[in-house]
Structure formats: C-alpha cells, structure tokens
Amino acid sequence: MENIIKLRASGKINLYLNVSKNGRNDGYHEIKSIMQSISLSDELTFGISKIKSNPEPPCKNGIYITCDNEDIPLDEKNLVHKAAALILDRYNLRGKYSVNINIEKHIPVCAGLAGGSTNAAATLVAMDKLFGLNMDIKDLMNLAGKVGSDVPFCLKGGTVLAEGRGEKLSELPRLPFYWIIIATNGGKFLSKDVYEKFDLVGEEKKSIHTELVNNIVERKFSNFFKKLRNDLEEVVAIEDKAINGIKSRAHKLGAIATQMTGSGPTVFAFCDDLKTAIGVREGLKSVTSRVFLSHTTPDSLTVYG
C-alpha cells in the first residue's frame, strides 16, 4: 500500500540581488540577496511503497517523476530527483522503496522564480515525513544546500537575507502583505548562462543590502522600494527587450516597485491594493504573454493532504 502526502511549494522573488564576479572556486558566485516567498506555487504529490522482489518493470533507481509540463525533466536533471536520491542514499533506502512524485506546475519554468528549487525543498520535507525520519532543521538545511543554492531559502521561506552562494540565511522581519504581479514573456534563461554572461559584460556594484535590511527593520518601505536592484537585470535585458517594457508599463499602471527577479526574465510589480494589482495585470496582457496575480506569503511550503 502506498503512503501519500501533498505539498504546495511557493516560488520566490529577489527583492535585491548583488552579485560579485568570479569570487569562488566552486563555480558559484558570492551574492547578497533579499528574498521573498510569493503565493504563486506548484502542487506536488508524493507516494512511497516497498519494492517487491523482482518487480515488473524493473526498478532502476526507485524514483519516478511525472509532470504536466513537458519542459520539466523527469530524470537526474530535475532537482526533485536529486533531493529524493539524497534521502534514499543517506538512509539506506535505495532498492527498498520506490518513490512516486507528481508535479503540477504553475510557476513558470527557467524564469528566476526558483520553481525547481522549491519543488526540491518540498521533496526533502515530504520524504522526511513519509519515511518518519524526524530530521531536524539543521539536517534538512544541510541537505538542501547540497541540492542547490536556492533550496535552503525555499525550505525556510518568508523574508530572508541570503549570502554566500545563497545558503547562508538570516531571517528578517516579514514584509507586510502586498499584492504582486508576476509577468514573463515566456523566455527561458538558464542561471548558469546568465551568470557567465555577467562575468563577461556585467557591472560589479557595491552592495547596499545593509541599508535595505535596516529599511525593513525600521518599516521604511517607501525608502526600501526606491532602492531595489538586481545586478543581473542589465545583462538579461540585453537579450530580452521585453523586460524594460514590462517594467515601464507596470509603473504607468500604478505599481509602486518593479524589477526582474533572479536570473530572469520574469518581472515582478508590487501594488498597494487589489484594485491596482488587477489593473496592472490586465494592462500588462497587451505587452507580455503570461501574467499572474500573486502576493507575499510568510511560508514557502504547505502540507495540505
């Protein structure tokens, strides 16, 4: 009999992203980023079952992934697979259990919203619960860091300052509730490619993360929103001309702050109220293909079944 659990995994936006060039020996970049969980989320269903002797079809690695989006890899290239494999191997469960994972995608793919990372974080939590491993948060965070740079944040959620390659997290006071419009033209940018291009043509800038953190602590959000920055935006905007157009249009429609998130090309727009947010969403439909209504959320992962 298969044990089943369902999780909702939220995306993230980078309210601020400072990137240092060529600063590490492991291929990653040193960053300072203020990250925020948003309500736009994927839904994942996990099931585990004991493997019978001589199963048909043969069980190669015990991890089976299905997804309603054909752009999502179903093998080792998927961070979900990597997270599941880490658990199976660490606790000597490989060959004893099969893991079935279904992903219902709502977060745009390769869009700077950490869709793959939040799915991986959900996988760690789901397998911990299904196998009754009772891992503490330190163990979970350690595994998350081995899966990917954004996975620790996606495990923690809320409003966080991320440093190092993204694995060093400092919890910040939560942002108030804001409506957020998420807009993308459907372009897909691999993080690796964007960071490589940043090393070639990007401008390394002084970090102002301390000032922005103080704005959050002191609840000075008018100052905070004026100084948001993503060091990767100029690099991505060279290839994706829609970014500046989306930002300009959103501002004209009443958004209080707009910016590209992560390695792009998705743009977010903060709005003071629902009426403005709906107006921004409808107005952006004339300039981009995919627009979503979302909001800030204090949690990244929710178990709901």
C-alpha positions as CSV (number, residue, x, y, z in Angstrom):
1,M,0.0,0.0,0.0
2,E,1.4,3.4,-1.0
3,N,1.6,6.2,1.6
4,I,0.8,9.6,0.1
5,I,1.4,13.3,1.1
6,K,0.7,16.5,-0.8
7,L,2.6,19.8,-0.6
8,R,2.2,23.2,-2.1
9,A,5.6,24.8,-2.9
10,S,5.8,28.6,-3.3
11,G,8.1,30.5,-5.7
12,K,10.4,33.3,-4.7
13,I,11.4,36.7,-5.9
14,N,14.7,38.5,-5.3
15,L,13.8,41.9,-3.9
16,Y,17.5,42.7,-4.0
17,L,20.4,40.9,-5.7
18,N,24.0,41.9,-5.5
19,V,26.5,39.6,-7.4
20,S,30.3,39.5,-7.1
21,K,32.3,38.4,-10.1
22,N,34.4,35.3,-10.3
23,G,34.7,35.1,-6.5
24,R,34.6,31.4,-5.7
25,N,36.4,28.2,-6.7
26,D,33.3,26.0,-6.9
27,G,31.7,27.7,-9.9
28,Y,29.2,29.7,-7.9
29,H,29.1,33.4,-7.3
30,E,29.1,35.3,-4.0
31,I,25.7,37.0,-3.6
32,K,23.8,39.2,-1.2
33,S,20.1,38.9,-1.8
34,I,16.9,39.8,0.0
35,M,14.4,37.0,-0.9
36,Q,10.7,36.8,-0.5
37,S,8.2,33.9,-0.8
38,I,5.2,34.5,-3.0
39,S,1.9,32.7,-3.3
40,L,2.4,31.6,-6.9
41,S,3.1,27.9,-6.3
42,D,3.3,24.3,-7.6
43,E,1.5,21.4,-6.2
44,L,3.3,18.1,-5.6
45,T,2.1,14.7,-4.7
46,F,4.5,12.1,-3.1
47,G,4.0,8.4,-2.6
48,I,6.3,5.7,-1.3
49,S,5.9,2.0,-1.4
50,K,8.0,-1.1,-0.6
51,I,9.7,-2.7,-3.6
52,K,8.7,-6.3,-4.2
53,S,11.2,-8.9,-5.1
54,N,11.9,-8.9,-8.9
55,P,9.5,-6.1,-9.6
56,E,8.0,-5.6,-13.1
57,P,9.0,-3.3,-14.7
58,P,12.5,-3.5,-13.1
59,C,13.2,-0.7,-10.6
60,K,16.3,1.1,-11.8
61,N,16.7,3.8,-9.1
62,G,13.4,3.8,-7.3
63,I,12.4,7.4,-8.3
64,Y,9.6,8.0,-10.7
65,I,8.6,11.6,-11.6
66,T,5.6,12.7,-13.6
67,C,4.7,16.3,-14.6
68,D,2.0,18.2,-16.6
69,N,4.7,20.4,-18.2
70,E,6.7,18.8,-20.9
71,D,9.6,21.2,-20.3
72,I,10.3,19.6,-16.9
73,P,13.0,16.8,-17.0
74,L,11.9,13.6,-15.3
75,D,15.3,12.2,-14.6
76,E,18.5,13.2,-12.7
77,K,18.4,16.6,-14.3
78,N,15.5,17.5,-12.1
79,L,16.4,18.9,-8.6
80,V,13.4,16.9,-7.3
81,H,15.2,13.7,-8.4
82,K,18.5,14.9,-6.8
83,A,16.7,15.6,-3.5
84,A,14.9,12.3,-3.4
85,A,18.2,10.4,-4.2
86,L,20.0,12.1,-1.4
87,I,17.4,10.9,1.1
88,L,17.3,7.4,-0.3
89,D,21.1,7.0,-0.2
90,R,21.7,8.7,3.1
91,Y,19.2,6.5,4.9
92,N,20.0,3.3,3.0
93,L,16.5,3.2,1.4
94,R,17.6,2.7,-2.2
95,G,16.3,-0.6,-3.6
96,K,13.9,-1.0,-0.6
97,Y,11.3,1.7,-1.5
98,S,10.1,3.3,-4.7
99,V,9.2,7.0,-4.7
100,N,6.5,8.4,-7.0
101,I,6.3,12.1,-7.4
102,N,3.8,14.1,-9.5
103,I,4.4,17.8,-10.1
104,E,1.6,20.1,-11.1
105,K,3.4,23.2,-12.5
106,H,2.1,26.7,-12.1
107,I,5.4,28.5,-11.6
108,P,6.9,29.5,-14.9
109,V,10.0,27.4,-15.9
110,C,13.5,28.9,-16.1
111,A,12.1,32.2,-15.1
112,G,14.0,33.3,-12.0
113,L,11.3,32.2,-9.6
114,A,13.0,29.1,-8.1
115,G,10.4,26.7,-9.3
116,G,12.8,23.8,-9.4
117,S,14.4,24.7,-6.1
118,T,11.1,25.0,-4.2
119,N,10.0,21.6,-5.7
120,A,13.2,20.1,-4.3
121,A,12.6,21.6,-0.9
122,A,9.2,20.1,-0.9
123,T,10.7,16.7,-1.8
124,L,13.0,16.8,1.3
125,V,10.1,17.7,3.6
126,A,7.8,15.1,2.1
127,M,10.3,12.2,2.3
128,D,11.2,13.1,5.8
129,K,7.5,12.8,6.8
130,L,6.7,9.7,4.7
131,F,9.7,7.8,6.0
132,G,9.4,9.1,9.6
133,L,13.0,10.3,9.6
134,N,12.4,13.1,12.0
135,M,15.3,15.2,10.6
136,D,15.9,18.4,12.5
137,I,16.1,21.7,10.6
138,K,19.9,21.7,10.6
139,D,19.9,18.3,8.8
140,L,17.3,19.4,6.3
141,M,19.2,22.7,5.6
142,N,22.4,20.8,5.1
143,L,20.8,18.5,2.5
144,A,19.1,21.5,0.9
145,G,22.5,23.2,0.3
146,K,23.7,20.0,-1.4
147,V,20.8,20.1,-3.9
148,G,21.0,23.7,-5.0
149,S,21.8,27.3,-4.0
150,D,18.1,28.4,-3.7
151,V,16.8,25.3,-2.0
152,P,17.8,26.3,1.6
153,F,15.7,29.5,1.2
154,C,12.8,27.6,-0.3
155,L,12.9,25.3,2.8
156,K,12.8,28.3,5.1
157,G,10.6,30.8,3.3
158,G,9.4,34.2,4.3
159,T,11.6,37.3,4.1
160,V,15.3,36.4,4.3
161,L,18.8,37.8,3.6
162,A,20.8,35.2,1.7
163,E,24.6,35.4,1.4
164,G,27.4,33.2,0.3
165,R,26.1,31.3,-2.8
166,G,22.7,31.6,-1.3
167,E,22.9,29.1,1.5
168,K,23.7,31.5,4.4
169,L,20.4,32.7,5.6
170,S,19.4,35.4,8.1
171,E,15.7,35.7,8.8
172,L,14.3,39.2,8.5
173,P,11.1,40.8,9.8
174,R,8.3,39.8,7.5
175,L,7.2,42.2,4.8
176,P,3.6,43.4,5.1
177,F,1.0,41.9,2.8
178,Y,1.5,43.2,-0.7
179,W,-0.2,42.2,-4.0
180,I,2.4,41.3,-6.6
181,I,2.0,40.9,-10.3
182,I,4.4,38.3,-11.9
183,A,5.0,38.8,-15.6
184,T,7.1,37.0,-18.1
185,N,7.1,36.8,-21.9
186,G,7.9,33.1,-21.8
187,G,11.6,33.3,-22.5
188,K,13.8,30.8,-20.7
189,F,17.2,31.7,-19.2
190,L,19.4,29.2,-17.5
191,S,21.0,30.6,-14.4
192,K,24.4,29.2,-15.4
193,D,24.3,31.1,-18.7
194,V,23.2,34.4,-17.2
195,Y,26.0,34.3,-14.5
196,E,28.6,33.5,-17.1
197,K,27.5,36.5,-19.2
198,F,27.5,38.7,-16.1
199,D,31.2,37.7,-15.6
200,L,31.9,38.9,-19.2
201,V,29.8,42.1,-19.6
202,G,28.1,42.8,-16.2
203,E,29.0,45.6,-13.9
204,E,30.1,44.7,-10.3
205,K,28.4,47.1,-7.9
206,K,28.8,47.9,-4.2
207,S,26.2,46.2,-2.1
208,I,23.6,48.2,-0.3
209,H,22.0,45.2,1.5
210,T,22.7,46.6,5.0
211,E,20.7,49.8,4.2
212,L,17.8,47.8,2.7
213,V,17.7,45.5,5.7
214,N,17.6,48.5,8.0
215,N,14.7,49.8,5.9
216,I,12.8,46.6,6.6
217,V,13.6,46.5,10.3
218,E,12.5,50.2,10.7
219,R,9.5,49.6,8.4
220,K,10.5,52.3,6.0
221,F,9.1,50.7,2.9
222,S,8.9,53.8,0.8
223,N,12.7,54.1,1.0
224,F,13.1,50.3,0.6
225,F,11.1,50.1,-2.7
226,K,13.0,53.0,-4.2
227,K,16.4,51.2,-3.9
228,L,15.6,47.7,-5.1
229,R,18.2,46.4,-7.5
230,N,19.1,43.2,-9.4
231,D,22.7,43.2,-10.8
232,L,21.8,40.6,-13.4
233,E,18.9,42.6,-14.9
234,E,21.0,44.7,-17.3
235,V,22.7,41.6,-18.6
236,V,19.4,39.8,-19.3
237,A,17.7,42.9,-20.7
238,I,20.3,43.0,-23.5
239,E,18.7,39.8,-24.9
240,D,15.2,40.1,-23.6
241,K,13.9,43.5,-24.7
242,A,10.5,42.9,-23.1
243,I,11.9,43.4,-19.6
244,N,12.1,47.2,-19.7
245,G,8.8,47.4,-21.5
246,I,7.0,45.4,-18.8
247,K,8.6,47.5,-16.0
248,S,7.7,50.8,-17.7
249,R,4.1,49.7,-18.3
250,A,3.6,48.4,-14.8
251,H,4.8,51.7,-13.3
252,K,2.4,53.7,-15.5
253,L,-0.4,51.4,-14.4
254,G,0.3,52.2,-10.7
255,A,2.8,49.7,-9.4
256,I,5.0,51.0,-6.6
257,A,8.1,49.0,-7.5
258,T,9.1,46.7,-10.4
259,Q,12.2,44.7,-11.1
260,M,13.5,41.5,-12.7
261,T,13.8,38.6,-10.3
262,G,16.7,36.2,-10.1
263,S,18.4,35.3,-13.3
264,G,15.3,36.4,-15.2
265,P,13.5,37.1,-17.3
266,T,10.4,37.4,-15.0
267,V,9.5,40.8,-13.7
268,F,7.5,41.5,-10.5
269,A,5.4,44.5,-9.7
270,F,4.4,45.4,-6.2
271,C,0.9,47.0,-5.7
272,D,-0.7,48.7,-2.7
273,D,-4.1,47.3,-3.2
274,L,-6.1,44.6,-5.1
275,K,-7.8,47.1,-7.5
276,T,-4.4,48.4,-8.6
277,A,-3.0,44.9,-8.9
278,I,-5.8,43.8,-11.2
279,G,-5.4,46.9,-13.3
280,V,-1.7,46.2,-13.7
281,R,-2.3,42.5,-14.5
282,E,-4.9,43.4,-17.2
283,G,-2.8,46.2,-18.6
284,L,0.3,44.0,-18.9
285,K,-1.5,41.4,-21.0
286,S,-1.0,43.7,-24.0
287,V,2.8,43.5,-23.7
288,T,3.6,40.0,-22.4
289,S,2.2,36.5,-22.7
290,R,2.0,35.3,-19.1
291,V,0.8,37.4,-16.2
292,F,-0.1,36.1,-12.7
293,L,-1.7,37.7,-9.7
294,S,0.2,36.8,-6.5
295,H,1.1,38.2,-3.1
296,T,3.7,38.0,-0.3
297,T,3.5,34.9,1.9
298,P,5.3,34.0,5.1
299,D,5.7,30.4,4.2
300,S,7.3,28.6,1.3
301,L,5.9,25.1,1.9
302,T,2.5,23.9,2.9
303,V,1.4,20.4,3.6
304,Y,-2.3,20.1,2.6
305,G,-3.0,16.4,2.1
